[in-house]
Structures are given as C-alpha cells and as structure tokens.
Amino acid sequence: MQNLDLEDYTKVHLDEEIPSLPEELFSLDFALSRAMEQLDTLKKNTGSYLFLIEEDYWELESHLQKGVKIYLDFSLIEKYEGFPEIPKDIKLITKCWIIELLTKVYPITAKKGYSDLLRALELSNGFQENKVDFLIRSIKNFKTTTGIKVTEQTKKSFIRSLINFFIYTDIPVSDSYSPKLNEMYSKIREKTRVRILPPAKEILIFSHYIEEFYGYLRLMQTSIDEKLFYYPIIIWWKLTTIIPLRASEFCLITRDCLIYEDNKYKIRLPRSKEDFNPNRIQIIDIVEITKEIYFLIKDYIDLTEPYGHSETLISYRALIFADKRGNRSSLKVDTTYFHNGILSQLLRRFYKNIMEEKYNQYIPYENRLTPNLTRHIAFSSLMMQGISPIEIARLGGHKTITAQYHYSFHTEYWVDSEVFNLMKKFKYSVGISKSDNVNYIPDSIKLKAYLGIPKGKKKEHDLDIGFCIDKDQTCETNECIYGCSHWRITPKEILEKEHLIKEKLRKKRSNINELQTFLINIHKQILSDEITRRNPSTFNLMKTKAEQLKEEIYELASIEMLNIGGEF
C-alpha cells in the first residue's frame, strides 16, 4: 500500500476536519439509495463528480487549485473483504461513507478519511480484535515520511476519521475499537476546533421562540400556509429532542405512525429490526410519547390530508402548496416522500423568517442547529435523567452501547432548559437575554419582595437572607430561599444581600456541575467496561445522582427568580 503522509494532509486541507460523528447510521439498502441520490445532487450542483458509484477509480477536482485532480482507488480495500471482522460489502460500504463525507467536506478531506481508514486496516490487520492496543500504540508513535513525529492535532484528526467510520457502519468490532479510540482522543491535549452543538444559550433562545411561535399558530387566526410550512419544524423539534432520532429516521416516519392502546400514546419509528443478533442490543421501533406530541402530529396529518397522498408523515405536497416563493429548483421526482435536504431548507427558513423577521432574534450561522443535532440533545437529556445506557441505546436505534459514547458531552443546555421550564411552571414571566449569560429574570423582578405578609401573619424570625413569617418555623425546603411559602424578603434587603444571593447561585451551579460531571463519567465507565455494566448498583447510583441533580435544579430555579441580573 502507498505510504500516506498524515502531516502533509493536515497542511493541505487547512482548517477543515472530518467530524467525529457522522450524521447517519449505516444500513446498506438505505445508504446505497441515499448515496446515489447525493451523488446525483453533487453532479448537478458542481458539474464534477462524474464517476459512477460502481466504478472503483474515482477522479475528483481539488478545491485548492483548478485542474489538480484527486484520486480514490477502492480496489485497495478489496483485500480485506474476506477478513473475519470486516463486512463482506466493505468496498460498497466505504463508497457510501465517502459520498456522505463529500456532501460535507472537500474532496481532499474525504480522501484523507479514506486514507486514514486504509492505514488503520493495515495496522490492525483488518480490525482484528487482538490488534486494538497495537493500533493505539501505532497512533501514539505516528511519524511523517521524513521521520518527524506528527502533531497532536494530526493524531486527533486520524482518530476522528476512524470514529466517524465506526459510528456510520456500526460494525460489531466497533465495540472493541471505539472505547479505546475515544479514551485516547480525550487524553490528547490539543484545543479542539470542532463544536458539535451550539452554545446552550443559543439553543435555549431557539427553544423559547419555537414554543412561542407554536402557541401563536395554535391560538391566532393565522394563514393555513404558515401552519403547513412550519408545523414540520415544530414536530421535528418536539419529537427529536425527546427521542434521539436521526434526521433520516424523522423524515421517513410514515403517515400511519400513531398508535393509541392501553391508554398510552405511541409512535412507530422507521427502524429495521432485521438481522437480529442476540449478542447485540435489540432496537425498538414503537416508543411511547406525550399526549401533546401525539395530538400535534394527529392535527398535522388531518391538516395536510387534502393535499394528496404522502408516504411519509411530513407531506412534501403540502409544503409545495404553502411555499409562496415559487421556487421549484428542489422539486423531487417522487413528491410522496419527504427527505433530509428539505428539512434543512425548512430549518434555515425558520431561522430567517421566524427567528429574525418575526422575533428579531439573530443567531450567528455557526451557532444554528442542523437537523441531526437534536439527537445530541436527546441523548444528553436521557443521560442526565439517569436512564441506563442500554435503554438509551434502544431508544437511539443503536445496536451497541458504545455507539452513544459521542453524544454524552453537552449537558449545559439540558440544565438551563430544565431551570427555564421550571420557572415558567412557577408562572413567572420569564425573559431571555442574549448577553454573555442567559438571564432568567421575571418582568416583575423581586416578586417575592412585593408579595407582602399575609393578613394575620407577621415577621417571626430573622434569617441570613430575608425573614420567616411562620411562628413554628415549619420548613418546607432545605433552605428557606428555595421556594418556602413562609419566606419573605424586602426590596431593600434584596439589594443589600445581592452578593449573598449570587454566592448561593454560584454554589448551586457548582453542585450541579459536579453532579453532571459524575453522571457523564459513570456513563463513560459503563460504556467502556463490561464489569461495571453488569453491576446493578451502578445503575442505582446513576438514578440516585440523577434525583439529586433534579433537586438541585429545582432549587436553582427557585433562587434564580431573585437574581438581579448580574453574572453568576
């Protein structure tokens, strides 16, 4: 095999990187169909990519220099087709993976991913189970063709390529390789430039205004076009932040997806259950949902029924009717199906027409959600609730629990969202700030101070912050400030004790961060250690810590009602 200089690739492809997480999980039938559609789109949009998927030798144009060609030779992977750990269709699988990459990165970066895969296959002798440690040691000692050790950035880039491939294909041997690769990746000290999710603040702003817009659509006499056009985004948001669906799975949900039985509301998901292996996790395709989501989907089905037959839940024909721009450049041959590209367009239109023009909320492009990112939010939410990794895998459509390793690192949004929703539940008027911190400040600030003392009551006990109006001091919470009905404070004291209130906020946030970190770490341990995975006390501990986290968040929501608006 040709020697491939990793450092040279890093210099050539500049700041572009293969993400550690692919957007889709591999299913050969679906992947092949998707790859052919993506290749047609690439040809149409660029005028290049003139190879056929059946061909083994692909010629691509370099984006850096006109006339410079980039070649991919898939005959190089043929020698691994008979290896025990390698799928028999490895060449076709790899071609589908590369086309998926080409829709997101430049050809030189996709070639780097293929080269990384070939080098890993060579070092591990076809991903043999007993070659994991050898591959890890080899990566640690990587050198350029001139004998110079490669940078930490280059090692991380190489690992990202492999992780992307393992998650995309979900081949059984990934159970052995992914944990070790992830462990090594996390230990390499190199500032990563890849952000999987936008900042929690930007997601919370999006969440707030999509809920507000949903309320507007339900209560106002708005045009039918707005409902037809934006209900799919609302359904996508509400469903995929709860159930970790891939964008492709959401788009392929069928019209007859709703199930009501035994007084429970359920949805049928488009997941294949073929080739079941008892040594792997059984994927579930029927999941319980809330009554609200059930009737949101049902209302949408009823609303779009007049626009013709649709194989998928989301009606493409209804969208064509509602789109008054008259832009038909993306019209599909088969208008009975909805797909990822249209979902992405709808989301972009929502940011422009609703977030910016209707609510005057501009979110920078790099901080905007894409259709697959809600899957990360759902995984993080489930983990923070103490749900076992095995159950999370079933909900996420993973055949192995190691595949969810990459989704467990963005829990800030979940905490902020829980705090925000609790405050709305307390029936306070909550505002969102776009400053460096999200401020959960009610319009009627210091509301507790203006409640006054009920008739027949008086100030009974002075406290560090505020006072108690209950003579017997029957405490309802661990600390009075956390929502006790007997606790009061004057407007003057709120200003005087501002520093104490903020200190309590800081301590509460610190406790929450510690619990988050603990849950993340124990989750990682379960994913990488089978002994821990089989210990029932591990899951009990997760549940206990999740309950503690829930209590801390409740108290944080209570005290943040008093926050005067400074940083904390």
C-alpha positions as a printed Julia matrix, in Angstrom:
568×3 Matrix{Float64}:
   0.0     0.0     0.0
   1.2     3.53   -0.76
   2.71    5.36    2.23
   0.44    8.24    3.27
   1.93   11.25    4.99
  -0.55   12.4     7.64
   1.21   15.68    8.28
   1.08   16.65    4.61
  -2.68   16.12    4.58
  -3.08   18.36    7.61
  -1.22   21.15    5.8
  -3.25   20.76    2.61
  -6.77   20.66    3.96
  -6.24   23.68    6.21
  -8.84   24.02    8.99
 -11.35   21.52    7.6
 -11.85   18.38    9.65
 -13.84   15.2     9.4
 -16.29   15.3    12.3
 -16.02   12.57   14.92
 -19.71   11.87   14.46
 -21.42   11.1    11.14
 -24.98   12.29   10.66
 -26.35    8.91    9.64
 -26.08    5.33   10.8
 -25.39    2.74    8.14
 -27.98    0.47    6.62
 -26.76   -0.84    3.26
 -30.03   -0.59    1.34
 -30.8     2.89    2.64
 -27.18    4.06    2.4
 -26.84    2.97   -1.23
 -30.07    4.7    -2.22
 -29.04    7.81   -0.31
 -25.51    7.76   -1.78
 -26.84    7.6    -5.36
 -29.19   10.5    -4.66
 -26.37   12.5    -3.06
 -24.04   11.78   -5.97
 -26.67   12.99   -8.46
 -27.06   16.19   -6.42
 -23.29   16.73   -6.31
 -23.07   16.31  -10.09
 -25.98   18.68  -10.66
 -24.66   21.39   -8.33
 -20.97   21.26   -9.24
 -20.68   19.83  -12.72
 -17.99   17.47  -11.44
 -18.06   14.12   -9.56
 -18.55   12.44  -12.94
 -17.74    8.91  -11.75
 -20.28    6.14  -11.19
 -20.7     4.51   -7.8
 -19.98    1.13   -9.41
 -16.53    2.28  -10.53
 -13.5     1.64   -8.32
 -11.36    4.53   -9.51
 -12.78    7.99   -8.78
 -11.41   11.26  -10.11
 -12.28   14.45   -8.2
 -11.42   18.13   -8.59
  -9.27   19.84   -5.96
 -10.89   22.9    -4.39
  -7.45   24.43   -3.78
  -6.09   24.55   -7.31
  -8.01   24.38  -10.57
  -7.03   21.46  -12.77
  -5.46   19.46   -9.93
  -7.03   16.01   -9.63
  -7.63   13.88   -6.54
  -7.94   10.14   -6.98
  -9.54    7.46   -4.84
  -8.77    3.82   -5.6
 -11.29    1.5    -3.95
  -9.57   -1.62   -5.25
  -7.13   -1.05   -2.34
  -9.77   -2.14    0.14
 -10.73   -5.34   -1.66
  -8.08   -7.43    0.09
  -9.94   -7.03    3.4
 -13.26   -8.41    2.1
 -12.66  -11.93    3.43
 -11.39  -10.9     6.87
 -13.49  -12.13    9.85
 -14.23   -8.69   11.34
 -14.9    -6.95    8.02
 -18.37   -6.84    6.37
 -18.48   -8.68    3.04
 -19.65   -5.47    1.31
 -16.82   -3.36    2.75
 -15.99   -1.74   -0.6
 -19.57   -0.63   -1.27
 -19.99    0.44    2.35
 -16.85    2.56    2.13
 -18.0     4.18   -1.12
 -21.3     5.18    0.54
 -19.35    6.59    3.5
 -17.09    8.64    1.22
 -20.06   10.09   -0.68
 -21.63   11.02    2.65
 -18.38   12.82    3.52
 -18.25   14.56    0.14
 -21.57   16.29    0.88
 -19.95   17.95    3.9
 -16.2    18.3     3.25
 -13.86   18.99    0.35
 -12.56   16.07   -1.78
  -9.06   16.32   -0.26
 -10.57   15.88    3.23
 -12.7    12.92    2.12
  -9.58   11.33    0.61
  -7.8    11.83    3.92
 -10.64    9.94    5.63
 -10.28    7.06    3.17
  -6.51    7.05    3.59
  -6.88    7.0     7.37
  -9.21    4.01    7.09
  -6.78    2.12    4.85
  -3.9     2.8     7.19
  -5.9     1.64   10.23
  -6.96   -1.54    8.4
  -3.33   -2.24    7.55
  -2.07   -1.63   11.11
  -4.83   -3.73   12.69
  -4.75   -6.46   10.04
  -8.4    -5.91    9.16
  -9.56   -4.64   12.58
  -8.74   -7.88   14.37
  -9.95   -7.9    17.97
  -6.46   -8.56   19.34
  -4.93   -5.64   17.41
  -6.69   -2.78   19.23
  -3.79   -1.98   21.56
  -1.29   -2.24   18.72
  -3.28    0.32   16.71
  -3.4     2.68   19.71
   0.37    2.39   20.21
   0.92    2.97   16.49
  -1.14    6.17   16.56
   0.84    7.41   19.57
   4.07    6.88   17.62
   2.94    8.2    14.23
   5.69    9.85   12.22
   5.85   11.6     8.88
   7.64   10.05    5.91
  10.7    12.08    6.94
  10.72   10.51   10.41
   9.34   13.51   12.33
   6.63   12.86   14.93
   3.23   14.17   13.85
   1.35   16.77   15.86
  -1.34   16.01   18.41
  -3.82   17.71   16.08
  -2.96   15.21   13.33
  -3.46   12.26   15.68
  -6.87   13.59   16.71
  -7.79   14.08   13.06
  -6.84   10.45   12.31
  -8.92    9.17   15.26
 -11.89   11.29   14.17
 -11.86    9.6    10.77
 -11.99    6.15   12.37
 -14.69    7.12   14.87
 -16.78    8.56   12.05
 -16.43    5.32   10.09
 -17.22    3.05   13.07
 -20.32    5.01   14.04
 -21.51    5.22   10.43
 -21.14    1.48    9.77
 -21.9     0.21   13.31
 -19.87   -2.94   12.57
 -19.58   -5.3    15.58
 -15.83   -4.79   16.01
 -16.51   -1.13   16.85
 -17.35   -2.38   20.36
 -13.66   -3.19   20.79
 -12.14   -0.22   18.98
 -14.39    2.78   19.76
 -13.85    2.94   23.56
 -10.06    2.78   23.24
 -10.01    5.35   20.43
 -12.27    7.67   22.41
 -10.15    7.29   25.51
  -7.03    8.2    23.57
  -8.8    11.09   21.85
  -9.88   12.6    25.18
  -6.34   12.4    26.57
  -4.66   14.23   23.69
  -4.19   17.79   24.83
  -4.93   19.83   21.78
  -7.56   22.51   21.65
 -10.33   21.14   19.5
 -11.89   23.4    16.91
 -14.92   21.21   16.36
 -18.08   22.12   18.21
 -20.79   19.5    17.85
 -23.55   21.6    19.42
 -24.05   25.38   19.53
 -23.74   27.13   22.91
 -26.53   26.28   25.36
 -27.68   29.92   25.33
 -28.38   29.88   21.58
 -30.28   26.58   21.78
 -32.37   27.9    24.67
 -33.27   31.02   22.68
 -34.3    28.82   19.75
 -36.34   26.58   22.06
 -38.1    29.55   23.64
 -39.16   31.12   20.35
 -40.2    27.88   18.67
 -42.54   27.29   21.63
 -43.8    30.85   21.43
 -44.41   30.5    17.7
 -46.22   27.2    18.25
 -48.53   28.95   20.72
 -49.11   31.69   18.16
 -50.04   29.18   15.45
 -52.5    27.41   17.75
 -54.24   30.45   19.21
 -54.16   33.05   16.44
 -56.17   33.06   13.25
 -53.08   32.72   11.1
 -52.86   31.65    7.48
 -53.0    27.95    6.64
 -49.72   28.36    4.77
 -47.77   29.14    7.94
 -49.07   26.02    9.62
 -48.37   23.83    6.61
 -44.88   25.24    6.26
 -43.66   25.35    9.87
 -45.52   22.54   11.64
 -42.86   20.07   10.37
 -40.15   22.07   12.21
 -42.22   22.14   15.4
 -42.85   18.37   15.2
 -39.16   17.75   14.49
 -38.11   19.84   17.5
 -40.57   18.39   19.97
 -40.08   14.77   18.89
 -36.33   14.55   18.28
 -35.28   16.38   21.45
 -37.1    13.66   23.43
 -36.42   10.59   21.27
 -32.88   10.5    19.79
 -33.87   10.17   16.14
 -31.58   10.69   13.19
 -32.82   13.24   10.66
 -33.29   10.47    8.09
 -35.43    8.48   10.54
 -37.6    11.51   11.25
 -38.08   12.15    7.54
 -39.09    8.52    6.9
 -41.76    8.32    9.64
 -44.91    7.09    7.91
 -48.37    8.66    7.91
 -49.82    5.75    9.91
 -47.22    6.18   12.67
 -49.57    6.98   15.56
 -50.73    4.24   17.94
 -53.14    4.57   20.87
 -53.51    1.49   23.01
 -53.88    0.69   26.71
 -54.45    4.4    27.4
 -50.96    5.16   26.09
 -49.86    7.36   23.2
 -47.17    5.83   20.98
 -45.36    6.35   17.7
 -43.93    3.83   15.24
 -40.43    4.67   14.05
 -38.86    3.61   10.71
 -36.23    1.28   12.14
 -35.13   -2.01   10.65
 -35.16   -5.0    13.02
 -33.69   -7.46   10.55
 -30.54   -9.49   11.16
 -31.14   -9.53   14.92
 -28.11  -10.7    16.83
 -28.82  -11.82   20.42
 -25.37  -10.56   21.45
 -26.31   -7.04   20.44
 -28.99   -4.64   21.66
 -32.5    -5.11   20.32
 -33.67   -1.97   18.55
 -37.21   -0.83   19.35
 -39.47    0.75   16.75
 -42.53    1.64   18.87
 -41.97    4.33   21.52
 -44.34    5.99   23.97
 -44.81    9.75   23.5
 -46.67   12.5    25.33
 -50.31   13.3    24.69
 -49.26   16.75   23.44
 -46.92   15.35   20.77
 -49.48   12.71   19.76
 -52.17   15.31   19.05
 -49.72   17.73   17.44
 -48.85   15.0    14.91
 -52.51   13.98   14.52
 -53.55   17.6    13.86
 -50.8    17.9    11.25
 -51.93   14.7     9.48
 -55.53   15.96    9.39
 -54.37   19.38    8.2
 -52.32   18.01    5.28
 -54.69   15.25    4.19
 -56.35   17.38    1.44
 -53.04   17.86   -0.41
 -52.71   14.34   -1.73
 -51.12   11.04   -0.86
 -47.89   11.06    1.18
 -45.86    8.01    2.14
 -44.13    9.99    4.88
 -45.59   11.79    7.89
 -44.42   15.15    6.58
 -46.26   15.97    3.37
 -43.98   17.33    0.66
 -47.04   18.19   -1.47
 -48.45   20.35    1.35
 -45.11   22.17    1.54
 -45.16   22.83   -2.22
 -48.64   24.35   -1.83
 -47.6    26.5     1.13
 -44.37   27.81   -0.4
 -45.38   31.09   -1.98
 -41.87   31.9    -3.17
 -42.48   29.78   -6.24
 -39.01   28.25   -6.01
 -39.19   24.77   -7.52
 -35.48   24.16   -8.02
 -35.51   21.45   -5.36
 -38.59   19.63   -6.65
 -38.19   15.88   -6.37
 -39.36   13.33   -8.9
 -41.28   11.49   -6.17
 -43.37   14.04   -4.26
 -44.81   11.42   -1.9
 -41.61   11.39    0.22
 -40.02   13.97    2.49
 -36.22   13.95    2.93
 -33.29   15.49    4.83
 -32.49   18.2     2.31
 -35.99   19.67    2.54
 -35.86   19.54    6.35
 -32.59   21.5     6.28
 -34.17   24.11    3.97
 -37.19   24.45    6.27
 -34.97   24.95    9.29
 -32.99   27.66    7.5
 -36.26   29.37    6.54
 -37.44   29.18   10.16
 -34.3    30.95   11.37
 -34.7    33.67    8.72
 -38.47   34.2     8.58
 -39.46   33.48   12.16
 -36.43   33.95   14.43
 -35.05   37.02   12.62
 -38.0    38.73   10.93
 -40.81   37.9    13.37
 -38.98   37.9    16.72
 -35.89   39.96   15.87
 -33.56   37.25   17.2
 -30.44   36.84   15.09
 -28.43   33.68   15.77
 -24.95   33.52   14.15
 -24.77   30.85   11.45
 -22.11   28.86   13.29
 -24.42   28.63   16.33
 -27.52   27.43   14.5
 -28.94   23.95   14.82
 -28.93   21.47   11.96
 -31.46   18.6    11.67
 -29.27   15.94   13.33
 -28.13   18.0    16.32
 -31.35   17.46   18.3
 -30.24   13.83   18.56
 -27.34   15.0    20.74
 -29.74   16.97   22.92
 -31.96   13.92   23.4
 -29.03   11.66   24.33
 -27.74   14.19   26.86
 -31.22   14.61   28.34
 -31.7    10.87   28.78
 -28.28   10.51   30.38
 -28.89   13.35   32.87
 -32.17   11.7    33.88
 -30.28    8.59   34.94
 -31.63    6.37   32.14
 -29.41    3.32   31.67
 -27.12    3.33   28.6
 -28.77    0.12   27.38
 -32.22    1.76   27.36
 -30.74    4.86   25.73
 -29.24    2.65   23.02
 -32.65    1.06   22.35
 -34.28    4.47   22.06
 -31.45    5.75   19.87
 -31.53    2.82   17.47
 -28.02    1.67   18.37
 -27.07   -1.99   18.15
 -24.21   -1.42   20.62
 -24.0     0.88   23.62
 -20.52    2.13   22.67
 -22.03    3.97   19.69
 -23.63    6.54   22.03
 -20.23    7.47   23.51
 -20.08   10.59   21.36
 -23.39   12.06   22.44
 -22.74   12.42   26.16
 -20.82   15.66   26.48
 -23.22   18.58   26.04
 -25.42   18.76   29.12
 -25.39   22.52   29.75
 -28.44   23.11   27.56
 -30.39   20.42   29.4
 -29.74   22.03   32.79
 -30.59   25.55   31.54
 -33.69   24.26   29.81
 -34.89   22.47   32.96
 -34.36   25.61   35.03
 -36.16   27.74   32.45
 -39.13   25.35   32.19
 -39.47   25.15   35.97
 -39.57   28.9    36.19
 -42.33   29.01   33.59
 -44.15   26.36   35.65
 -43.88   28.65   38.67
 -45.93   31.03   36.48
 -43.37   33.8    36.45
 -42.91   35.94   33.38
 -39.51   34.87   32.09
 -37.3    36.88   29.75
 -34.39   35.68   27.65
 -31.26   37.8    27.38
 -28.67   37.47   24.63
 -25.82   38.76   26.81
 -22.91   36.56   27.82
 -25.23   34.79   30.25
 -28.81   33.67   29.81
 -30.83   35.63   32.41
 -33.95   34.01   33.8
 -35.37   37.26   35.15
 -39.12   37.81   35.52
 -40.55   41.1    34.31
 -41.88   41.68   37.84
 -38.43   41.41   39.38
 -38.18   40.83   43.12
 -41.7    39.42   43.04
 -41.26   37.68   46.36
 -40.49   41.02   47.99
 -43.77   42.53   46.83
 -45.97   39.65   47.95
 -46.04   41.19   51.37
 -47.09   39.5    54.58
 -50.48   37.73   54.55
 -53.21   39.06   56.8
 -52.89   37.66   60.31
 -49.18   36.95   59.88
 -46.12   38.92   60.94
 -42.37   38.77   60.82
 -41.35   35.99   63.22
 -37.72   35.07   62.58
 -34.81   36.96   61.01
 -32.73   34.87   58.6
 -29.37   35.35   56.87
 -31.38   36.37   53.81
 -34.95   37.58   54.41
 -37.25   36.52   57.25
 -39.79   33.83   58.18
 -43.48   34.54   58.86
 -44.21   31.12   60.4
 -44.08   31.17   64.2
 -43.36   27.42   64.4
 -40.84   27.68   61.55
 -42.11   24.5    59.82
 -39.62   24.48   56.98
 -40.81   23.29   53.57
 -37.39   23.24   51.9
 -33.77   22.59   52.86
 -33.1    26.32   52.72
 -35.78   28.96   53.1
 -34.82   30.83   49.97
 -35.57   27.75   47.82
 -39.31   28.19   47.43
 -40.62   28.07   51.03
 -44.04   29.75   51.26
 -43.19   31.16   54.71
 -40.15   33.03   53.47
 -40.23   36.75   52.64
 -37.73   39.47   51.86
 -37.98   43.24   51.44
 -36.96   45.04   48.24
 -34.3    46.9    50.23
 -32.78   43.68   51.56
 -32.68   42.11   48.1
 -30.39   44.92   47.04
 -28.36   44.74   50.23
 -27.95   40.95   50.08
 -27.33   40.77   46.34
 -23.81   39.38   46.88
 -25.12   36.6    49.17
 -27.82   35.62   46.71
 -25.25   35.44   43.92
 -22.92   33.38   46.1
 -25.75   30.87   46.65
 -26.25   30.79   42.9
 -22.57   30.08   42.34
 -22.57   27.26   44.9
 -25.71   25.76   43.44
 -24.25   25.89   39.93
 -21.07   24.28   41.25
 -23.07   21.43   42.82
 -24.94   20.93   39.58
 -21.71   20.88   37.57
 -20.25   18.25   39.91
 -23.32   16.04   39.53
 -23.27   16.5    35.75
 -19.61   15.5    35.64
 -20.26   12.49   37.83
 -23.11   11.25   35.6
 -21.02   11.77   32.45
 -18.07    9.88   33.94
 -20.12    6.94   35.21
 -21.85    6.8    31.82
 -18.45    6.6    30.09
 -17.35    3.9    32.51
 -20.43    1.81   31.73
 -19.82    2.21   28.0
 -16.2     1.09   28.2
 -16.26   -1.51   31.0
 -18.43   -4.62   30.79
 -17.94   -5.46   34.51
 -19.32   -2.07   35.53
 -22.13   -2.56   33.02
 -23.24   -5.78   34.7
 -23.26   -4.36   38.24
 -26.85   -3.4    39.31
 -25.54   -0.97   41.94
 -24.05    1.15   39.15
 -27.49    1.9    37.72
 -28.91    2.54   41.19
 -26.15    5.07   41.76
 -26.97    6.75   38.44
 -30.63    7.04   39.49
 -29.68    8.46   42.9
 -27.37   11.08   41.42
 -29.96   11.97   38.77
 -32.54   12.58   41.52
 -30.05   14.75   43.4
 -29.44   16.69   40.2
 -33.17   17.18   39.74
 -33.47   18.56   43.28
 -30.51   20.91   42.79
 -32.02   22.21   39.55
 -35.36   22.82   41.28
 -33.64   24.86   43.97
 -31.6    26.75   41.38
 -34.79   27.7    39.56
 -36.25   28.95   42.85
 -33.29   31.14   43.73
 -32.73   32.48   40.22
 -36.08   34.21   40.49
 -34.23   36.59   42.84
 -31.18   37.07   40.66
 -30.76   40.76   39.97
 -29.25   40.16   36.57
 -25.53   40.21   37.07
 -23.19   37.4    36.08
 -23.08   34.24   38.14
